[in-house]
Structures are given as structure tokens and as C-alpha cells.
Amino acid sequence: MAKKALITGITGQDGSYLAELLLSKGYEVYGMIRRSSSFNTARLEHIYSDPHESGARMHLVYGDLNDGSRLNHLIRTTKPDEIYNLGAQSHVRVSFDVPEFTGDTTGLGVLRLLDAIRETGHECKFYQASSSEMFGKV
């Protein structure tokens, strides 16, 4: 049985590379994407296939690090062996313009994801990616 991975931030550079690597190792990959007016999946087009086709191993699922109940639902339904949290508000200029939103997404989003793991009782490995940029000029 193939291992399953849930990746937040899958449409970013690191998330798309990680998805490609895990697929090459035989994983089934669930990539969390936000609902938005700009459906940016350009980095995934070369590895994405129609989820309705037989044998599809990559699935894009809607979710947001600001929505704890949705995170809980995704963990319950996908049952990942590994969760990779690469999602964040990643634009440095925006982080200074709207610091509260940035903190809520980047900081509390991690807490919501960890709480969802705890609340579901699902055992899995968790990887948290971050950047020193999240602390601003220290």
C-alpha cells in the first residue's frame, strides 16, 4: 500500500518539487490549495492528472491554514502518513503591510494544523518549513 502525503503550499516552488519527489517514490499525494480567483497550478501541470482517471496518485483538495475545521476534515478523509506544511503568506512586502494576517496564517496556521492532527487522533509524521524572513528585521 502506497504511503500518503498531505502537502500545504503545494503550488509554491518547494511544494511542487516535493510533490514530484514523493510521486517518484510511489506516494499518493494530496495537495492543499486555497480557493481563490487566481487558480495558479502552473508548477504542477507536468505531474497532475485527472483525479477521475484510474491510477491517479495526485489529488488537489481545497483547504486553508486559517480554517481549522477544514484541516480537521482533510486529515480525517485523506489519512496521510506524512504532512508537510509548506504553506504560508510568503510575500515579504505583504508581511509588513498586513502583519496580523501574516501572523495568523504563518504562525497560527501551524497551530491549527497541529490541533487538527491531535483532535482527529491520527498518527502521522509532521514537517514544518519556515524561513527567517517570518521574523522581519531581527
C-alpha positions in Angstrom: 0.0 0.0 0.0 1.4 3.4 -1.0 2.2 6.0 1.6 0.1 9.1 1.6 1.3 12.7 2.0 -0.6 15.9 2.5 1.2 19.0 1.4 0.2 22.5 2.2 1.7 25.1 -0.1 1.9 22.6 -3.0 1.6 25.3 -5.6 4.8 27.0 -4.5 8.3 26.2 -5.7 9.2 23.9 -2.8 5.7 22.2 -2.6 5.7 21.4 -6.3 9.3 19.9 -6.1 8.3 17.9 -3.0 5.2 16.6 -4.8 7.3 15.5 -7.7 9.8 13.7 -5.5 7.1 11.9 -3.5 5.3 10.8 -6.6 8.5 9.4 -8.0 8.8 7.4 -4.8 5.4 5.9 -5.2 3.4 8.1 -2.8 -0.2 9.2 -3.1 -0.1 13.0 -2.8 -2.8 15.3 -1.6 -2.0 18.9 -2.2 -4.0 21.5 -0.3 -4.9 24.6 -2.3 -6.9 27.7 -1.4 -10.0 28.7 -3.2 -9.1 31.9 -5.0 -9.8 33.9 -8.1 -6.4 33.0 -9.4 -6.2 29.3 -9.7 -2.4 29.1 -10.0 -1.3 25.5 -10.6 1.3 26.1 -13.3 4.1 24.5 -11.3 2.0 21.3 -11.1 0.8 20.8 -14.6 3.6 18.4 -15.6 2.7 16.0 -12.7 -1.0 16.5 -12.4 -3.5 14.1 -14.0 -7.3 14.0 -13.9 -8.2 12.6 -10.4 -11.1 10.6 -12.1 -8.6 8.6 -14.2 -7.7 5.2 -12.9 -4.3 5.2 -11.1 -4.2 9.0 -10.4 -1.9 9.5 -7.4 -2.1 13.2 -7.0 -5.2 15.0 -5.8 -5.7 18.7 -5.2 -8.0 19.4 -2.2 -9.4 22.7 -1.0 -8.3 24.0 2.3 -6.8 27.0 4.2 -4.5 27.2 7.2 -7.0 29.7 8.6 -9.8 27.2 8.7 -9.3 24.6 11.5 -12.4 22.6 10.8 -11.5 22.1 7.2 -8.0 21.0 8.2 -9.6 18.5 10.6 -11.8 17.2 7.8 -8.9 16.8 5.4 -6.8 14.8 7.8 -9.8 12.6 8.6 -10.6 11.9 5.0 -7.1 11.7 3.4 -5.5 9.8 6.4 -1.9 10.9 5.5 1.2 9.1 6.7 3.1 12.4 6.4 2.1 16.0 6.5 4.3 18.7 5.0 3.4 22.3 6.0 4.9 24.5 3.4 2.0 26.9 3.2 2.4 30.5 4.4 1.9 34.1 3.5 5.2 34.3 1.7 5.4 37.8 0.2 7.8 39.8 2.4 6.3 43.2 1.4 2.8 42.0 2.2 4.1 40.6 5.6 5.0 44.2 6.6 1.8 45.7 5.1 -0.5 43.3 6.9 1.4 41.8 9.8 -1.7 40.5 11.7 -2.9 38.5 8.7 0.7 37.2 8.2 1.0 36.1 11.8 -2.5 34.5 11.7 -1.6 32.4 8.6 2.0 31.7 9.1 2.0 31.3 12.9 -1.4 30.3 14.0 -1.9 28.2 10.8 0.7 25.8 12.2 -1.2 25.6 15.5 -4.4 24.9 13.7 -2.8 22.1 11.7 -1.2 20.5 14.8 -4.6 20.8 16.6 -6.3 19.1 13.7 -3.8 16.2 14.0 -4.4 16.0 17.7 -8.2 16.3 17.5 -8.5 13.5 14.9 -6.2 11.2 16.8 -4.5 10.4 13.5 -0.9 9.3 13.8 1.4 10.7 11.2 4.8 12.4 10.7 4.7 16.2 10.6 7.2 18.5 8.8 7.2 22.3 9.4 9.0 24.5 6.9 9.8 28.1 7.8 12.0 31.0 6.9 13.9 33.6 8.9 12.0 36.1 6.9 9.0 35.5 9.1 10.7 37.3 11.9 11.4 40.5 9.9 14.5 42.5 10.7 15.8 41.0 14.0 
